[in-house]
Amino acid sequence: VPEAGKQPEFFESNSVDLSGGGMRLLLDKEYPAGTRLILKFTLTLKTGDRDLEVVGKVVRTWPDERLKCHHTAIQFVEINRGKQDIIARYVFMKLSERRRLS
């Protein structure tokens, strides 16, 4: 989250875990615990794409030498119930797809 009067800086990353309470990202840069980030991401549901924007707080981070990145666990701290429901629907849809494939 930028300081007052400054514009946020956005960059692309990969998510490796997602739930209604947070997500884990693979980031090039290490962010210390407590850092607040604005997260913008798109989830593809059967009814179409849903663009979400939430604020999260870094809970922990650890390096991954093999992938040359940092795993960053983020807890959502500013998210409404509607956005949490969209995320839960997406996660349920992905779990259902995996079960059908196995």
N, C-alpha and C positions, 0 to 999 in steps of 0.2 A: 504494500500500500504506500503510495508516494507521500512525501511530506506536503504540507499545505502549500498550494500554489504551483505544485509540480505535476506534470502529466505522468500517468503510469507508463511503464515500459513493459511491452508484451513480447513473448518469444514462444516458439513451439517446443513441446516436449512430448514424451510418451508416458502414458499411464499404465501401470502394471497391476493396479488393484483399485477397486472402487466400491464404495458402500454409501448408504445414506448419511453416514457420519464423517466420511473423509475419503482420501485417496492417497495412493503412493505413486510418485512420479520419478522418472529417471531424468536427472538434471545435470548439465555440464558444470554448473556452479554450486558450491556448498552454501547453504543458508543456515544460520544458527537457529537453534530451538527458540521459539517465541516470535520469529519473523512472521509478519502478516503479509499474505500474498492475495492478489485478486486473481481468481481462476476463471477463465472463460473456456468452455468446451462444448462440443456438440455430441449429442447422443442420438443414434439412429434407431427409432422405434418403428413398429409396424405401421403406425399412423403418420410417420414422417419424421424429419429431423427436428430436434429440440435444442436450441441454443441456450445454455445456462451460464450465468455469471454469479459466483459466490465468493465470499472472503474466507480464507483459511489461515490457520496458524501452524507453522512448522513445529512438529512434536519431537521428531528426531531425524537424524540423517547419518548415513554411513557410506563410505566409499566402496565402489565396485571396481577393482583393478582390471578385471577381465573386460568389462564393458567400457572402462574409462569414463565413469560417470558417478553420480551420487544418488543413492536411493533416498528419497525424501518423503517421510510420512507426514501428511497434512490432515489436521482436524478442521472440519468446517465450523466456523464460528459465527458467520452471518449467512444463514440460509433459511428460507421459509419452508413451511410444510409442503406446499405445492411442488417445490423443486426437489425436496426429499422424496416425495411420492414418484416423481418422474424417474429419479435415479433408481429407486426400488423396483419400478416396473422394468427398467432396462436390465438391471442385474437379474431379476427373475426370468426375463426373456432369454438372456444369454445362458443361464443355468439350464433352462428347459431345452434349448438348442443342443447343448452339450450332452444331455441325457439321451436325446433322440439319436445322436451320432454314436453313442457307445453301446 
